[in-house]
Amino acid sequence: MAVIKEKDARPGKPPGKESQPLIIAKTPAEEQRLKLERLMRNPDKPAPIPDRPKEWNPRAPPEFVRDVMGSSAGAGSGEFHVYRHLRRREYQRQDFMDKMTEKQKMDLDYLDKVSDNQQAADERTAKRRKKREKLKQKKLMAKKNKQDANKGEDSDKSSSSSDEDDQEREAEDDAEAPSFVMGKR
């Protein structure tokens, strides 16, 4: 009744899990490779994705200031440092408020610019759509006029030849004319 002991078995560790050798990364690329290998050992395990860091906010100014410093003589030497810290904190708060105001202004300007661009694009699209419709109507009118003129001349021709002509005209009409011609103004 010999008990088989694994060489990796240690007290406090589950016996089925083998220990991994300790590898110290010497370069950032090697460190990244090791992290990726550790993640890929168990692909079913979810990867930890850190949350976005919160934006820094200054402390709100106190509603009631207990240590009011006056300009009277006899202030101790430690009062200057208290005043200095209060002043620094207030300047930080004002700078933060100025930056937030500037950021909000830039965001509003950006949204205005996006809406202006969208409106201009819609206007261009509407103008081009109108132009396409106009050309389409012009082609239909030309086709009708041509058919009316051909009907007067083709009244003595057989109906089979007119069917072939209609099919050829439809094939020509189906072919799109280029939207622009290079070299012409």
N, C-alpha and C positions, 0 to 999 in steps of 0.2 A: 504494500500500500504506500507507494511512494507518491508524494505530492510533487507535481511538476511546477517548478517555479520559473517564471520568466525573468530574464536578467533585468528588464526595465521596470519590474514591479517595485514600487516604493510604498512605504506606509503613507496612507492618506490619499493615494492616487488610485483611481479605478484600474484594476489589473488589465482590462481589455484595451486600454488606450496606450499607445506607444509614445514615448517622450520624443520631442523634437530636439535636434541638436541646436545649440545656441550659436547663431550666426550674427556677427556684428557687421553692420553695413559701414563701408568706408567712404562711399560716395552717395550723393543724393539719388542718383539713378539706381544704384544697387538697393538703397532703402525702399524706393518706390517699387522695384521689382519684387522684393521680399513681401511687401504689403499686398501686392497683387497676387502673388503666389498663395499667401495665407487666405485671401478672399476666395480664390478659385479652388481651394481644397474642399470647401463645402459650398457649392453654388446655390443650394437651396436656402441657406441662411441669409437673411436680409443684411445688406451692407449698411453700416451706420452713416447717415448723412447728417452733418451738423446743421443746426438751425442758423439762420442769418443773424449776425450780431445786431443787437438793438442799438438804435441811434442814441448818442449821448445827449442827455438833457441836463441843464444846470439845475441846481437846487433852487426852489422857489424862494423869493425874498421873505424874510420873517414878517408875520403880520404885526407882531408887537415886539419892539426892540427894548430889551430890559436895560442893557448897558449903554445908556445914552452918554456919549462923550461930549463934553462941552469944551469951550475954549478957555476954561479957567486954568489958572496956574496950579501946579502941584500934581499934575497927572504923573503917574508912575512910569518908570521906564518900560514896563511890559505893555502899556496901553498902545504904544506905537505899533507893536507887532500885531496886536488885535486889529487895529485900524487898517494896517497894511493888508491883512488877510481879507477883511471885509471889502476893502476897495478892489482887491484883485478879483474876488468872487463876483462883485457887481459888474466889473468890466467884462468878465467872461460872459455873464448873463446877457449884457447888452450886445456884445459881439454875436452871440448865438441868435438873439432876436433879429439883429440886422441881417445875418446870413439866411435865416429862415424867410424873412421878408423878401430878400433878393431871389431866393429859390422859388418862392410862390409867384413872384413877378415873372420870372423866366418861364415857369410852367404855363402861366396864363398866356404869355407871348407865344409860346410854342403851340398851344392849342388854337390860338387865333390864326397862326400861320397855317396850321394843318387845315382848319376850316376854310380859309381863303384859297388854299391850293385845291381842296376838294371842290369848291364852288367853281373855280376857274376850269378845272377838268370837266365838270358837268356841263359847263357852258360850251367848251370846245366839242364835247361829245354830241351835244344837242345840235350844234351848228353843222357838224359833219353828217349827222343823221339826216338833217334837213336837206343837205346837199345830195346825199345818196338817194333820198326819196325823190328829189327833183329830177335827178338823172334817170331814175327808174321810170318816172312818169313821162319824161321826154322820149325815152326808148319805146315805151308802150304807144305813145302817140305816133311816133315815126313808123312803127310796125303796123298800126291800124291804117295810117295813110297809105303805106306801101301796099297793104293787102287790098284796100279799096281801089287803088289805081290798077293793081294787077287783076282784080275781079272784072273790071271793065274790059281789059285787054284779053283776059283768059276765058271769057265767056264762050268763045268758039273752040277752045282747046278741050281735050278730053279730061275727065275727072281724075283719071289715074295719074296723069302728069302733074296735075295741081296738087295731089296728095304728096308726091315726091318733092315738089317745090316747098310745100309747107314743112315737111320734115327737115329739109335742108335749112330753111329759115330758122326753125326752132333750134337746130344744132348751132347755127351761127349766133343766135340770141343767147343761148346757154353759155357760150364761151364768154368769159368775163373780159372786159376791156381793161388794160392796165390802169391802175389808179394814178400813175404819173408816167411821164415820158422824159427820159434823160436827155439833156442837151437843149430842150426847148424851154422858153420862158413864157 
